[in-house]
Amino acid sequence: MITFQGNKELLKSAKLLESNSRNLYPHLSTSRVRKIIGYDVENDPKFFSEMKKEYTGARKMIRESGDYYAALVYSLMFGRVGNCTEDSMLTELLGKINGQKNIYTGSLGLKQEDKSGAINHVVAFITDKPLTAGKEEFFKNKEAIIIDPWLGITDFAGSYFTKLKTIYRKVFMQENNKRFVTFSDDNLVMELLKSMSNTTQEFKANRKEFCPTVNISITPFIDNSFNEEKIESIKETFPNLVLKGFKKILLPEKEEKTAKKDMIA
């Protein structure tokens, strides 16, 4: 467990999750090619049309699989296509496999009352803040570490959001009218991609309750049985998910509270 260490050490450990989510199973991101590189994926009649079939099939496999985590890994391993959602889900899985507490997958959006634009982007994050599925969360700087493998950013929440509002602003340009999404200091929020539904059908019936703001293109984790037995099973099937040198992260605010309790005791 990382305790009483500087911000660089905290981010270094989180960065290890980010880099492995991209590199353990090398895959192509069609959305990254389209948005960042600028290639017109939708109109390519050759290579990307086949990639789209692979990608669609892999996502269908994840949505309909009884073993959500194994399906995720297999889709990246053999489908070789994944966008921000798959990257972030794998980051969360890597964290859990390696003992990280309070790691989640979340979908970024603007507050419901804000009509200035739309975001369809998913990240992983670590926080000690209590979370509720379906509730919009706004993180101050040290309340969360955001891990974004798709953009290649790992940073504390405030710094991450600043980068989105400045140097990565163009990535979130609206598709229809080609204008920038308008970010402000308090309108960028996150929804937890976590559902207490037991089946995909049950989730779809309650979609507005669990994801009221962002129209994501993949069903959130529905597997409620992620326990020690499940962890050991995944480790046995995919031993490369166990990361050497990873140190569990405890956020600074939590450390300070723990320290004060120890001093009183």
N, C-alpha and C positions, 0 to 999 in steps of 0.2 A: 504494500500500500504506500502510495506517495503521501508523505506528510511533512509539513514545515519546509517544503522546498519551493524554489522560485517558480514564477510563471513559465519560464522557458522549459523547465523540467515537466511541468504539467502538460504543456502543449507538445513537447517532444513525444511523450507517451501516446497522446491522442493522435499525433501525426503518424505514428506507427500503424494505427488502425486504418487511417486514411490511405496510406500508400499500399498496404496489403489488400485493401478492398479493390484497388485498381489492378494490382500486379499478380495476385495469386492465380487468378483465372483471366488472362488477357482477353479483352473483348472490345468490340467496337460500340461506340455510342452514336447512334444515328442523329439524335438531337444535338449532340456536341458538334458533329460535322456540319449540320445545317445552321446552327446559331452562331458558333464561334468561328469555324473555318469559312462558313458562308457558302457551302456547296448545296445545290438544290436537290435534296434527297428525293423529294416527292416526284419529281419529273424525270428522274434518271431511269431509263428503260432497261438497264442491264443489271449491274452489280447490286445496287441498292434495292431494287425490286425484290431480288432474292433474299437480301438481308432483312427486308421488311417481313417476309414470310417467316423467316427463322425467328425473328423477334416476336411477332404476333403469336407464333406457336409456343414459344418459351413462356410468355406471359400467361397464356391460357393454361399451360401446365401448372404454373404457380397458383393461379386462382382456383383450380379445380382439384389440386392435390390434397390428399389427407395429411401428408407430411410436408408442411409448408417450407421448412428449413432445408430439407434435403432437395426439394424441387428447385429452390432458389439456386443452390450450388450447382446442381446438375444442369440447369438452364444456362448458367454462365460458362460452365465447363464445356458443354457440347454445342449450345446455341451460339456462343461467342458474341452475343449482342446484349447490351444492357445500358440503360440510361440512368438518370439520377436516382430513380426509385430503387432499382436493383443495387446500385452502388451503396446507397445508404442502408438498405436492408442488410446487405452483407456486412457493412461496418457494425451495425447493431449486433448481428450474430457473432462476429469476431469478438466484440467486447464481452458479450455474455459468456462465450466459450472460455475466455481468458479471465473470468472472474470480475469483470467490471460491473459495478452496481449502477443503477439509475442511468442506463443508456437506452435511448429510444430513437425511433424514426419519426420525423415530423414533416409536414407539408407547409411551406411558406405561403403566406397570403397577405392581403390587406384587410383591415377591419371591415366588418360587414357593411357598415354605413359608408365606407369609402368607395366611390364609384369611379375613381380616377384611372383604374387599370386592372389588369389581372396578372397573377403570377401562377405558373404551374411548375413548381420546383420543390424537390424533396431533399432533405439533409438528415444526418444523424446528429444527435446531441447528448451531452452528459449534463445532468443537473441534479441538485438535491431539493429543488423546489417541488412541492406537491403538485401532481398533475391530474387532470380529469379529462377523459376522452370526450371530444365534442366541444371543449372549451377553448377559446382563443387565448394563447399565452403570449405575453410580451416579456422578453428577458432583458434585464439590465446587464451591464458589461460582465460582471463576475458571477452572475446567476447561472450561466451555462457556458459550456465549450461547444461550439458548433463545428462539426466535421462534415465537410462538403467535398467528397472525392471527385464529383463531376467538374467543379470549378478548380479543384486542387487547393482549397483553403481549409486550414484548421486554425481557429482563433477564438478568443473570448467573444461572447455574443455582441457586445457593443462595437467592438472593432470589426467583426464580421459584417454586421449590418451597415456600418459606414462604408466598407468596401463595395457592398452591393449598391449603395446609393451613389457611388462615385465611379471608381474605375471599372466596375462591372455593370454599370447602368444599362449599357447598350444591349447586353445579353437579354434583358427583360423588356425589350421593346415589344409593343403589342403587334400581333401578326396582321390584324386587319387594316389599321390606319397608319402603321409604321411610326407611331409616336411612343415616347418613353413612358413607362409607368412612373407615376409621381409618388416618390417615397417621402415620408416626413419622419420626424424623430420618434413618433409614437403610433404610426399606422401600420407598421410592418409586424405581423403577428405569425404565430405558428400553431398548427393543429396537430395533435398527437395522432399518428397513424397506428391506432390501437383500438380494437373493437372487442367488446365482451360477447359478441355474437358467437354462436357455436358452429354456424355453417355460412357458406358464401351467400346462400339464398336469404338467410336471416339478416345478414349484413346489408344486402341490397335493399331489403324492405325497410331498414332503419338508417339508410345512408345519410339523410339530411341531419339526423341526430348526431351522428359520429363525425361527419365531415361537412358542416354547414357552409363553410366559406370557399373551400378550394375543390375544384372538380378534378380530382386525381384520376389517372388512367389505370390504376391497379388497386385491387382490393387490399386493405391493410392486413397485417398479421391477424389471424383468427385463432391460431393454435394457442389454446390456454394451458397446455400441458408442458410448458417449458420448465422442467424441474431438473434435479440432479441426474436422474436416470436418463432423461432426454439429452442432457449435456454430454454424459459419458458415451451415449450411443453415437452422437455426432462426432465426438473426438475419435472414436474407433473407426468410423466410416471415412472421415476426412481428417487424418492426423495433421495435415499441413495447416489446419486452422488454429493450432496451438502455436502461439507466437513466442519465440525466444526473446527475452529482454523486455517484455511488456510489464509495466508496473501499473497497478491499479490506481485510479485517480480519485482523490478526495478534494473537492473544491475548497478554496481558501476560507470562505465564510464558515464552512462546516468545521474546518480545522480549528479556527479561532474559538468557536463555541466549545469544541471538545477540549481545547487547551484550558479554557476558563474552568470547566468542570473538574479537570484534573488538578488544577491549582487549589480549588476549593476543597476537594477531597484530601 
